[in-house]
Each structure stands twice: as structure tokens, then as C-alpha cells.
Amino acid sequence: MINFMHGRFLALVLTMPLLALSARANVSVTNLRFDGGVSPAISVAATNINITYILNEPAALGVTINISLGGKLVNTLTAAPGAQGTLFGSNLVVWNSTDSNGVPVTTGNYFVSITAAAGSHTNWTQISQDTSPGNYTHDPRGLAVNNNSNSLYYGRVFVGNAHEVTNNVPGEEDTILKLNADGSFAADGSNGNGGYDLVDLGDYGVPQKMRVGEDDRLYMMDLNNNPQLAAFDMLLSTNEVVLSLANYVENPFEINGSLPGGTGWFSMDVTDVNTTNGLIWLGQWDADGAGIWNWNLTNGVADPTNDTGNWVVEVGASLGVAASGGLMVDTNFDIFVGQYLTDAGDTNSDCMVFTHWNDGLSYGGEPISNGAAWSVGGGDNTFLGVYDTTIDSRQHPKYVACALNGGPVTAGVRILDASTGAVLVTNLDAANQYYVTAWDAVGNLYAASGTSHLLRVFSPPVVTNQASASASLQIVPAITSITLVGTTLTINFIGSRSDVVGQIALQSCATVNGDFVDVANAVVTRLAPGVFVFTTTISAPVQFYRIRE
């Protein structure tokens, strides 16, 4: 038996796409891959290495790719505006694995950083293309973007279609769509449900309100079941119910019949799910006083010992009706919440923020009854029908987006200043009614409409307009083939083009965990730059081999 162990192999290891979070830009670099693979991706260092990525809009000012080793710049690749590497959608830049002087690089751990730059927009501008295949969704009720910079799925977009029209078109199925930042479908599939029963009962109950947590899971609300929350992995291959009726069966509003008597819970958010302060937040639809509650997360699910919840905001002077228009919480425990109001002349506020809830503690304390830092929209008939409320950043929010569908008059997306509530954009894309919004990590607004049946992406007015993504890759030798003819063993492998015969040796051992020693009769031949072959005669029925550099 001949066994081969290659403790050293050539691999491109995609470890951590790092977003330049300081840049407030509309252009973004996502889906960074080497030779098409995710971690660990296998390639051949002696040949060209394909660097691929997706741009959500053309890099009108070009793209720069820096390749470093041990903190020292090895090579810089550039793509001019309009050329491959700067285009909307998928891009490919080829690195021939040489340094800036054309010398083949050695084995080692390399760092690749891609920076894309684009021209500024003076106004809120649509940067998505309506013709992109994934941007069609017939009845969107959930929307989320993965903003986790350490995720292989950074930039992935999820859209929940809550009404089935046909089972032949992804955007018309009762399903969750998986999209890239350019509106194309994800390489691992256009949609999925993780095995969760997404049933269209005719009332658009599921999938509803979605968020991507810091644990790289997609959280979704199901109004058909009590309601309850489920979480999915980024491939939508699995699901887990993370909050159910059991978590609020002793809630006073469940006991007195207020929750089951109407629509019940409707607004949702999930925060700090990768920490001991992880929380699920729920807001009620109906005007019966439940307000906003939260539940602590334990091992990724709502604390099973808490069947009541923690009361956060009760209906009062500020939250006059219900937390029915979506909610989102920042890292300072500021709670941004909307109210779904449709009656002309209603003096209740349409959107508000409660600041620094419970002095930054994750649970306990008394519920807030009034005292919002700002409340806006009362009596404004152009600000009706807030179905969803989102902020552009959990750390230092600048914008609040309110999706409007309050009837034939009120539509579009209203954008507010997160600090003051001042109206910055009255009705963005006012010709269409919107149900859900989300933001990516570079400040673009995603909004899904039930009238145009489209997901659209809008860039804010920006001056600085560039963003970066980075990943590391490791270059080491790789085995290409092993053959045994009689007692002659032939091993073909690829190394760096700078490798020479004297640097490489074949080692063997009778046991996998034993001491490997050089094979005395092994002959190594360099067939081409980076391409080698070992030949030797086997000396035992069982032997393990590896290459030493």
C-alpha cells in the first residue's frame, strides 16, 4: 500500500474579506474569490491566478489590487475605468504570480487588497439595474444584507417573497431569494427555505421582516405560526426555530388575549447575537398596548426559561399606537421604530427613536412609556403607511429609512436624519409603494416594492467614494498526480516558479505519525518553471510519503 501525505500543498486560502468601514461609499467590492473557490480554494502557483469579485456599480475611477508578503508590497495590479476589473457585476483580474519585476513569487502567506473607486453622486441615485435577474420579486415582505466583514458571504442580499404566483420563477415563489450585490443570483442557488415550511396562506404571512445577525445567520419572522422566528445559514440549507409561542406564553398581553386576538407581533430585530448580550426584539402590530419586548439569546435561541420577555417600550405618549412599522436597534441601545398609520390627519407620530434604553443593559429595567428623543410625522398625510424602519449603521447611524405603502397617495421611501429626525428625502421613488428596506455596509439603501415588484438600490450623495475588500492567500506546493508502475513510483507536483531542484526533497515513513526521512534514491526533475516530478523505487508494502522544502 502506497500512501502520500502532502503536509505542504498549494492552496489559496480565503480567510477574511475586510471592508474598509471608514469609507462611506456607494461602490462596494464583494464575493472576492481566488480561482473561483472559497476557503480553502486550491490553485496552481506556477500558472496564472484568477482574482474575481463583484462590483455593485462601475468603478468609474478605476481599481487597484495590492499584493503583499510580510507587510511588504510585492506587486500592484490596476484596471483602468471601463476595462475588465472595473465593470458593474462580475470582474476578473489575472495575476501571473510574479512580483513587480516579473520574478516568480516564493511560497508564503500573501495579502490581497482590492480598492474600487467611483464618481460621486450629488443626489440619491439608483445604482441597481432593474433588468438584473434577481431584482424581480412579486410580493417582497422581507429584506436583509449581510454586512459582516469577516464573512465569506459579505454583501449577500436576501429577499423574502411572501406570495406564490407561480413555481416557475424564483421571484414568484413563496421563498427567500439569494442575491449578489449586483442583483445576480448567488452561485450556490437562486433561492431556498432551509427546509422550513414557507406556506402562502394568502395573507403574505411568511417570509416577513428579515435581518442578518452577527452570527452570520438570516433571521426571519413567520406570522403564520403564532408568530415565531426562524434562523437560516447563509446557504439557506438549514433552519432553526429561535423564538416561538413558548417564549411569550406567560406574557401579559398573551394571557389577556391581546396578542392572539389580532395580528400580534409584527416588527422584529436581532442584535449582538454572537455575544452574551444577544437579543431578539419584537414589536406589536395592533393598538392594544403591548409595545416592544425583547428576549435574551442563549446558544442562538431565545432563552427557553423566559416565557414572558422583557418589556422595553409600552404604548404611551410617544409610541401612541403600536410598534407596527418596523424597528431597529443600534449598539447604543437606541430604538428606532415606526408606526403603520393610514388615516388622514392622524396626529400620532410615524417614526421616532428612544435613546439608550435601560442605560445600555441588555435586559431588565422598566419599560419606556414616553420621552422619545424625537418623534416625527404626526398629521403629515405624506408620511402614512410606514411598513418598515431601518438604520444605515448600528454603530453610528446617519440615516433612517421608512418604507411607505399607506394607500394610493403615500408611497416611496422617506429618509430621515438619524440624529434629529429631519426629513432629508420626502418620498424617494414616490411612484411605487415599498414594504421593506435594508442598508449595506457602505451606505447604500436597498428597498423592495410591491407595486413595481422590484428590488432597487440607491446610493446616497457622497464625496469620498471608494471601498476595499481584502483576503489572504497561502502559496505552497501541490500534488498533481501519483502513479505506481511495478515498483517505480512517480509523483508530479507544482511549486513556485522560483523553486529549484536543490530546494526540494521526498521523504518517507512506514507510519503516518512517524519520523519522516529523505528518500535516498529519489530523483527530482524540473520539467518547467514550477513543474517538477519525483521518481523513486518503493521499498516496503506500506509507505507514506511527503515533500519537504
C-alpha positions as CSV (number, residue, x, y, z in Angstrom):
1,M,0.0,0.0,0.0
2,I,1.4,3.3,-1.0
3,N,0.1,6.4,0.8
4,F,1.0,10.0,0.1
5,M,0.9,12.8,2.7
6,H,1.5,16.3,1.5
7,G,1.8,18.4,4.5
8,R,2.8,21.2,2.1
9,F,0.4,21.9,-0.7
10,L,-0.5,24.8,-2.8
11,A,-3.7,26.5,-1.6
12,L,-5.3,29.8,-1.9
13,V,-7.0,30.3,1.4
14,L,-9.7,32.9,1.5
15,T,-9.8,33.9,5.2
16,M,-11.4,37.3,5.9
17,P,-12.8,39.8,3.4
18,L,-12.1,43.0,5.2
19,L,-14.3,46.0,4.4
20,A,-12.8,49.5,4.7
21,L,-15.5,50.6,7.1
22,S,-14.3,54.1,7.3
23,A,-15.3,54.7,3.7
24,R,-18.8,56.0,3.2
25,A,-19.1,55.0,-0.4
26,N,-21.7,53.6,-2.7
27,V,-19.3,51.4,-4.7
28,S,-18.6,48.0,-3.0
29,V,-16.3,45.0,-3.6
30,T,-17.9,41.7,-2.7
31,N,-17.6,38.0,-3.5
32,L,-13.8,38.1,-3.5
33,R,-12.6,34.7,-4.7
34,F,-9.3,33.2,-5.9
35,D,-9.6,30.7,-8.9
36,G,-13.4,30.6,-8.2
37,G,-13.0,28.9,-4.8
38,V,-14.0,29.7,-1.2
39,S,-11.9,28.7,1.7
40,P,-9.9,26.7,1.1
41,A,-9.6,27.3,-2.6
42,I,-7.0,25.2,-4.5
43,S,-5.0,26.6,-7.3
44,V,-1.6,26.3,-9.1
45,A,1.1,28.9,-8.2
46,A,3.2,28.2,-11.3
47,T,0.4,29.4,-13.5
48,N,-2.0,32.4,-13.5
49,I,-4.2,33.0,-10.5
50,N,-7.7,34.4,-11.3
51,I,-8.9,37.0,-8.9
52,T,-12.7,37.5,-9.2
53,Y,-15.1,39.9,-7.4
54,I,-18.4,41.7,-7.9
55,L,-18.9,45.5,-8.1
56,N,-22.3,46.9,-7.4
57,E,-21.7,49.7,-9.9
58,P,-18.9,50.6,-12.3
59,A,-15.6,51.7,-10.7
60,A,-15.5,54.9,-12.8
61,L,-12.2,55.9,-11.2
62,G,-10.5,52.5,-11.6
63,V,-9.5,49.6,-9.4
64,T,-6.2,48.9,-7.7
65,I,-5.1,45.5,-6.4
66,N,-2.1,45.4,-4.0
67,I,-0.4,42.1,-3.2
68,S,1.8,42.0,-0.1
69,L,4.0,39.5,1.7
70,G,5.0,40.0,5.3
71,G,3.8,43.6,5.2
72,K,6.0,44.4,2.1
73,L,4.3,45.3,-1.2
74,V,5.1,42.6,-3.8
75,N,3.0,43.7,-6.8
76,T,0.3,46.2,-7.8
77,L,-2.3,45.4,-10.5
78,T,-4.5,48.1,-11.9
79,A,-7.6,48.2,-14.0
80,A,-8.5,51.4,-15.9
81,P,-12.1,52.8,-16.0
82,G,-14.2,50.9,-18.5
83,A,-11.8,47.9,-18.6
84,Q,-12.3,44.4,-17.2
85,G,-11.9,44.7,-13.4
86,T,-14.0,47.9,-13.1
87,L,-17.3,46.8,-14.6
88,F,-20.7,46.5,-13.0
89,G,-21.2,42.9,-11.9
90,S,-18.6,40.1,-12.1
91,N,-15.0,41.0,-12.8
92,L,-11.8,39.1,-13.4
93,V,-8.2,40.2,-12.9
94,V,-5.4,37.7,-13.6
95,W,-2.2,37.7,-11.5
96,N,0.7,35.7,-13.0
97,S,2.1,35.1,-9.6
98,T,5.2,37.3,-10.1
99,D,6.4,40.4,-8.3
100,S,6.6,43.9,-9.8
101,N,9.8,43.0,-11.5
102,G,8.4,39.9,-13.2
103,V,10.2,37.5,-10.8
104,P,8.1,34.4,-9.7
105,V,7.0,34.8,-6.1
106,T,8.1,32.3,-3.5
107,T,5.8,30.2,-1.3
108,G,4.3,32.1,1.7
109,N,1.2,33.8,3.0
110,Y,0.1,36.7,0.8
111,F,-2.4,39.5,1.4
112,V,-4.5,40.8,-1.4
113,S,-6.4,44.1,-1.1
114,I,-8.8,45.4,-3.8
115,T,-9.8,49.1,-3.8
116,A,-12.5,50.3,-6.2
117,A,-13.2,54.0,-6.7
118,A,-16.3,55.6,-8.4
119,G,-17.6,59.0,-9.2
120,S,-19.7,60.8,-6.6
121,H,-23.5,61.2,-6.8
122,T,-24.9,64.6,-5.9
123,N,-28.3,63.2,-5.1
124,W,-29.8,59.9,-4.1
125,T,-29.3,57.9,-7.2
126,Q,-30.5,54.4,-8.3
127,I,-27.4,52.3,-8.9
128,S,-29.1,48.9,-9.4
129,Q,-30.3,47.6,-12.8
130,D,-34.0,46.6,-13.0
131,T,-33.1,44.0,-15.6
132,S,-30.8,42.1,-13.2
133,P,-32.4,38.6,-12.9
134,G,-32.6,38.6,-9.1
135,N,-34.1,42.1,-8.6
136,Y,-37.6,40.9,-9.6
137,T,-39.8,39.9,-6.5
138,H,-43.5,39.9,-6.8
139,D,-44.5,40.4,-3.2
140,P,-41.5,41.3,-1.0
141,R,-42.0,41.3,2.7
142,G,-38.5,40.6,4.0
143,L,-35.1,42.1,3.1
144,A,-31.6,41.9,4.6
145,V,-28.0,42.4,3.6
146,N,-25.0,40.6,5.1
147,N,-22.7,43.3,6.5
148,N,-20.4,41.0,8.4
149,S,-16.9,41.9,7.2
150,N,-15.5,38.6,8.3
151,S,-18.0,36.5,6.3
152,L,-17.4,34.7,3.1
153,Y,-20.9,35.9,2.2
154,Y,-20.3,39.6,2.9
155,G,-22.6,41.6,0.7
156,R,-25.1,38.8,0.1
157,V,-28.7,40.0,-0.2
158,F,-31.8,38.1,0.9
159,V,-35.3,39.0,-0.3
160,G,-38.4,37.2,1.0
161,N,-41.3,36.8,-1.4
162,A,-44.4,36.1,0.7
163,H,-47.0,35.3,-2.0
164,E,-46.8,32.5,-4.6
165,V,-47.8,33.4,-8.1
166,T,-46.1,30.5,-10.0
167,N,-43.5,28.0,-9.1
168,N,-41.5,28.6,-12.4
169,V,-40.0,31.9,-11.5
170,P,-37.9,32.4,-8.2
171,G,-39.3,35.9,-7.6
172,E,-42.9,34.5,-7.8
173,E,-42.4,31.6,-5.4
174,D,-43.0,31.7,-1.7
175,T,-39.3,31.6,-0.9
176,I,-36.2,33.5,0.1
177,L,-34.0,34.8,-2.8
178,K,-30.2,34.8,-2.5
179,L,-28.6,37.6,-4.5
180,N,-25.2,39.1,-5.1
181,A,-24.7,42.9,-4.7
182,D,-25.3,43.4,-8.5
183,G,-28.7,41.7,-8.5
184,S,-27.4,38.4,-9.9
185,F,-28.4,35.1,-8.2
186,A,-25.9,33.5,-5.8
187,A,-23.6,30.9,-7.2
188,D,-24.9,28.3,-4.7
189,G,-28.6,28.8,-5.9
190,S,-31.2,31.4,-6.6
191,N,-33.4,30.7,-3.5
192,G,-34.1,28.4,-0.7
193,N,-36.0,27.8,2.5
194,G,-33.6,25.7,4.6
195,G,-36.3,23.0,5.0
196,Y,-38.6,25.5,6.7
197,D,-42.3,25.3,5.6
198,L,-42.9,28.6,3.8
199,V,-46.6,28.3,3.2
200,D,-48.6,31.0,1.3
201,L,-52.0,31.2,3.1
202,G,-53.0,34.2,1.0
203,D,-52.1,36.8,3.7
204,Y,-48.4,37.3,3.0
205,G,-47.5,35.9,6.4
206,V,-44.1,34.3,5.6
207,P,-41.3,35.2,5.0
208,Q,-41.7,38.5,6.8
209,K,-39.2,41.0,8.4
210,M,-35.6,39.7,8.0
211,R,-32.2,40.6,9.5
212,V,-28.7,39.1,9.1
213,G,-27.2,38.6,12.6
214,E,-23.6,39.0,13.6
215,D,-23.5,35.2,13.8
216,D,-23.9,35.0,10.0
217,R,-27.4,33.7,10.2
218,L,-30.5,35.1,8.5
219,Y,-33.4,35.7,10.9
220,M,-37.0,35.7,9.6
221,M,-40.4,36.3,11.1
222,D,-43.2,33.8,10.4
223,L,-46.6,35.4,11.0
224,N,-48.5,32.2,10.2
225,N,-47.2,30.5,13.4
226,N,-48.2,32.5,16.5
227,P,-45.8,34.2,15.2
228,Q,-42.4,32.7,15.5
229,L,-38.8,33.4,14.4
230,A,-36.5,31.1,12.4
231,A,-32.8,31.4,11.6
232,F,-31.0,30.1,8.5
233,D,-27.4,29.6,7.4
234,M,-26.1,31.8,4.6
235,L,-26.8,29.0,2.0
236,L,-30.4,28.6,3.2
237,S,-29.6,24.9,3.7
238,T,-30.8,24.6,7.3
239,N,-33.2,26.3,9.7
240,E,-33.8,26.6,13.4
241,V,-36.8,28.0,15.3
242,V,-35.2,30.6,17.6
243,L,-38.4,32.0,19.2
244,S,-41.9,30.6,19.4
245,L,-45.1,30.9,21.4
246,A,-43.4,29.1,24.3
247,N,-41.2,32.2,24.8
248,Y,-44.2,34.5,25.4
249,V,-46.9,32.2,26.6
250,E,-46.8,34.0,30.0
251,N,-46.6,37.4,28.5
252,P,-49.4,39.5,30.0
253,F,-50.6,40.5,26.5
254,E,-50.8,36.9,25.5
255,I,-52.7,36.0,28.7
256,N,-55.3,38.7,28.2
257,G,-55.8,37.8,24.6
258,S,-54.4,40.9,23.0
259,L,-51.6,39.2,21.1
260,P,-53.6,36.3,19.7
261,G,-56.7,38.5,19.2
262,G,-55.1,40.4,16.4
263,T,-52.1,40.3,14.2
264,G,-49.9,40.2,17.3
265,W,-46.1,40.5,17.0
266,F,-45.1,42.1,13.7
267,S,-41.9,44.2,13.9
268,M,-38.6,42.4,14.6
269,D,-34.8,42.9,15.1
270,V,-31.9,40.8,16.3
271,T,-28.8,42.3,18.0
272,D,-25.5,41.1,19.4
273,V,-26.3,37.5,18.7
274,N,-22.6,36.5,18.9
275,T,-22.3,37.8,22.5
276,T,-23.9,37.1,25.9
277,N,-26.0,40.3,25.3
278,G,-27.7,38.8,22.3
279,L,-31.4,39.9,22.0
280,I,-34.5,39.3,19.9
281,W,-36.8,42.3,19.7
282,L,-40.5,42.2,18.9
283,G,-43.0,45.0,18.3
284,Q,-46.7,44.5,18.2
285,W,-49.0,45.4,15.2
286,D,-52.3,46.1,16.9
287,A,-53.2,49.1,19.0
288,D,-53.7,47.3,22.4
289,G,-50.7,48.4,24.4
290,A,-48.1,45.6,24.1
291,G,-45.5,47.9,22.5
292,I,-41.9,46.4,22.3
293,W,-40.4,43.4,24.1
294,N,-37.2,41.6,24.0
295,W,-35.8,38.1,24.8
296,N,-32.2,37.2,25.6
297,L,-30.5,34.7,23.3
298,T,-28.9,31.6,24.8
299,N,-26.9,29.4,22.3
300,G,-28.5,31.1,19.4
301,V,-32.1,30.8,20.5
302,A,-34.4,32.8,22.8
303,D,-33.8,31.9,26.4
304,P,-36.0,28.8,26.9
305,T,-36.5,29.7,30.6
306,N,-38.0,33.1,29.7
307,D,-41.6,32.6,28.7
308,T,-42.6,36.2,29.3
309,G,-40.0,38.5,27.8
310,N,-38.6,41.9,28.9
311,W,-40.9,44.9,28.4
312,V,-38.9,47.6,26.6
313,V,-41.4,50.2,25.4
314,E,-45.1,50.5,26.2
315,V,-47.7,52.3,24.3
316,G,-47.8,55.9,25.6
317,A,-47.3,59.5,24.6
318,S,-44.6,58.8,22.1
319,L,-45.5,55.3,20.8
320,G,-49.1,56.3,20.6
321,V,-50.5,53.2,18.7
322,A,-48.1,50.3,18.2
323,A,-44.7,49.3,17.0
324,S,-46.3,48.3,13.8
325,G,-43.9,50.0,11.3
326,G,-40.7,48.1,11.8
327,L,-37.9,48.6,14.4
328,M,-34.1,48.6,14.5
329,V,-31.7,49.0,17.4
330,D,-28.2,50.4,17.3
331,T,-25.2,49.4,19.6
332,N,-26.1,52.3,21.9
333,F,-29.5,50.7,22.6
334,D,-31.2,53.5,20.6
335,I,-34.5,52.0,19.4
336,F,-35.8,53.4,16.1
337,V,-39.4,52.4,15.5
338,G,-42.2,53.2,13.0
339,Q,-46.0,53.1,13.3
340,Y,-48.2,51.9,10.4
341,L,-50.8,54.6,10.3
342,T,-53.2,55.1,7.3
343,D,-55.9,57.6,8.4
344,A,-55.6,61.1,7.0
345,G,-54.9,63.6,9.7
346,D,-53.7,61.1,12.3
347,T,-51.7,63.1,14.8
348,N,-49.7,60.1,16.1
349,S,-46.0,60.1,15.1
350,D,-45.0,57.9,12.2
351,C,-41.4,57.4,13.3
352,M,-39.4,58.0,16.5
353,V,-36.3,57.0,18.5
354,F,-36.0,56.0,22.1
355,T,-32.3,56.6,23.1
356,H,-30.0,54.5,25.3
357,W,-32.7,52.1,26.6
358,N,-32.1,50.8,30.1
359,D,-28.7,52.6,30.3
360,G,-27.2,50.2,27.9
361,L,-28.1,47.0,29.8
362,S,-29.3,44.1,27.8
363,Y,-32.4,43.3,29.8
364,G,-34.4,44.2,32.9
365,G,-35.4,47.6,34.0
366,E,-38.7,49.5,33.4
367,P,-40.3,49.9,30.0
368,I,-40.3,53.3,28.4
369,S,-43.7,54.9,28.2
370,N,-42.8,58.2,26.5
371,G,-39.9,60.5,26.1
372,A,-38.7,59.7,22.6
373,A,-35.7,61.8,21.6
374,W,-37.5,62.8,18.5
375,S,-40.9,61.9,17.0
376,V,-41.9,63.0,13.5
377,G,-44.7,62.7,11.0
378,G,-47.8,63.4,13.1
379,G,-50.5,64.9,11.0
380,D,-48.4,64.6,7.8
381,N,-50.6,62.8,5.2
382,T,-47.5,62.3,3.0
383,F,-45.9,60.1,5.7
384,L,-48.5,57.3,6.1
385,G,-48.2,53.6,5.9
386,V,-44.7,53.0,7.4
387,Y,-44.2,49.3,7.0
388,D,-40.5,49.0,7.8
389,T,-38.0,51.2,9.6
390,T,-34.2,50.6,9.3
391,I,-31.0,52.5,10.0
392,D,-27.9,52.6,7.9
393,S,-25.4,51.6,10.6
394,R,-25.7,50.1,14.1
395,Q,-22.6,51.9,15.3
396,H,-23.2,55.5,14.3
397,P,-26.4,55.7,12.3
398,K,-26.7,58.7,9.9
399,Y,-29.9,57.8,8.1
400,V,-33.3,56.3,8.9
401,A,-35.3,54.8,6.1
402,C,-39.1,54.3,6.3
403,A,-40.8,52.2,3.6
404,L,-44.2,53.7,2.7
405,N,-47.3,52.0,1.4
406,G,-50.1,53.9,3.0
407,G,-52.5,53.8,0.1
408,P,-52.7,55.3,-3.4
409,V,-51.3,58.7,-2.2
410,T,-48.4,57.8,0.1
411,A,-45.6,55.7,-1.4
412,G,-41.8,55.7,-1.8
413,V,-39.2,55.7,0.9
414,R,-38.8,58.6,3.4
415,I,-35.2,59.2,4.6
416,L,-34.6,60.9,7.9
417,D,-31.6,62.3,9.7
418,A,-30.9,59.7,12.4
419,S,-29.8,62.4,14.9
420,T,-32.7,64.8,14.6
421,G,-35.5,63.1,12.6
422,A,-35.3,65.9,10.0
423,V,-36.6,64.9,6.6
424,L,-33.8,64.5,4.1
425,V,-35.8,62.9,1.3
426,T,-39.6,63.1,1.3
427,N,-40.6,60.3,-1.0
428,L,-37.8,58.5,-2.8
429,D,-39.2,56.7,-5.9
430,A,-42.7,58.0,-5.0
431,A,-44.3,56.3,-7.9
432,N,-44.1,52.9,-6.1
433,Q,-45.2,51.6,-2.7
434,Y,-42.5,49.9,-0.6
435,Y,-42.6,47.3,2.1
436,V,-39.1,46.7,3.3
437,T,-35.7,48.4,3.3
438,A,-32.1,47.4,4.3
439,W,-28.7,49.0,4.1
440,D,-25.3,47.6,3.1
441,A,-22.0,48.3,4.9
442,V,-21.0,51.1,2.6
443,G,-24.2,53.1,3.0
444,N,-26.4,52.1,0.0
445,L,-30.2,51.8,0.6
446,Y,-31.9,48.6,-0.6
447,A,-35.7,48.9,-1.0
448,A,-38.2,46.3,-2.3
449,S,-41.5,47.4,-3.8
450,G,-44.9,45.6,-4.1
451,T,-46.1,47.7,-7.0
452,S,-43.0,47.7,-9.3
453,H,-42.2,44.2,-7.9
454,L,-38.5,45.2,-7.9
455,L,-35.6,45.4,-5.6
456,R,-33.9,48.7,-6.1
457,V,-30.6,50.1,-4.7
458,F,-30.0,53.8,-4.1
459,S,-26.7,55.5,-3.4
460,P,-26.7,58.5,-1.1
461,P,-24.9,61.7,-2.1
462,V,-21.3,61.1,-1.3
463,V,-17.9,62.9,-1.8
464,T,-15.5,60.2,-0.8
465,N,-16.4,57.2,-2.9
466,Q,-14.2,54.2,-2.7
467,A,-14.3,50.9,-0.8
468,S,-11.9,48.0,-0.3
469,A,-12.1,44.3,0.3
470,S,-9.1,42.1,1.3
471,A,-8.3,38.5,1.8
472,S,-5.2,36.4,2.5
473,L,-3.8,33.5,0.3
474,Q,-1.2,30.9,1.0
475,I,1.0,29.6,-1.7
476,V,2.7,26.2,-1.1
477,P,3.4,23.2,-3.4
478,A,0.6,20.9,-4.7
479,I,0.5,17.3,-5.9
480,T,-1.0,16.9,-9.4
481,S,-0.7,13.1,-9.8
482,I,0.7,9.9,-8.3
483,T,1.3,6.7,-10.3
484,L,2.8,3.3,-9.5
485,V,4.1,1.0,-12.2
486,G,5.7,-2.1,-10.8
487,T,8.0,-0.8,-8.0
488,T,8.5,2.6,-9.7
489,L,6.7,5.5,-8.0
490,T,6.2,8.7,-9.9
491,I,4.9,11.9,-8.2
492,N,4.1,15.0,-10.2
493,F,3.8,18.3,-8.3
494,I,3.6,22.0,-8.8
495,G,5.7,24.5,-6.8
496,S,6.6,28.1,-7.2
497,R,8.2,29.1,-10.5
498,S,11.2,30.3,-8.4
499,D,11.8,26.8,-6.8
500,V,15.0,24.9,-7.9
501,V,15.7,21.2,-7.7
502,G,18.1,21.6,-4.7
503,Q,15.4,23.1,-2.5
504,I,13.0,20.0,-2.6
505,A,13.3,16.5,-1.2
506,L,11.0,13.5,-1.0
507,Q,10.5,12.0,2.5
508,S,9.0,8.7,3.6
509,C,7.9,6.8,6.7
510,A,6.3,3.5,7.4
511,T,3.7,5.1,9.7
512,V,1.7,8.3,9.2
513,N,2.8,9.8,12.6
514,G,6.4,8.5,12.5
515,D,9.6,10.3,11.7
516,F,9.9,11.1,8.0
517,V,13.4,10.9,6.4
518,D,14.7,11.8,3.0
519,V,14.4,9.1,0.4
520,A,18.0,8.5,-0.7
521,N,17.2,7.1,-4.2
522,A,14.6,9.7,-5.1
523,V,15.3,11.8,-8.2
524,V,13.6,15.1,-8.8
525,T,13.4,16.7,-12.2
526,R,12.3,20.2,-13.1
527,L,10.1,19.9,-16.2
528,A,9.3,23.6,-16.5
529,P,9.3,26.6,-14.1
530,G,7.3,25.5,-11.1
531,V,6.6,22.0,-12.5
532,F,8.5,19.0,-11.0
533,V,8.5,15.2,-11.0
534,F,9.9,12.8,-8.4
535,T,10.7,9.2,-9.2
536,T,11.8,6.5,-6.7
537,T,11.6,2.8,-6.1
538,I,9.3,1.6,-3.4
539,S,11.0,-0.4,-0.6
540,A,8.1,-1.6,1.6
541,P,4.4,-2.8,1.1
542,V,3.2,0.2,3.2
543,Q,4.8,3.5,3.0
544,F,3.8,7.2,3.5
545,Y,5.4,10.0,1.5
546,R,5.6,13.8,1.7
547,I,7.5,16.6,0.1
548,R,10.0,18.7,2.1
549,E,11.1,22.2,1.1
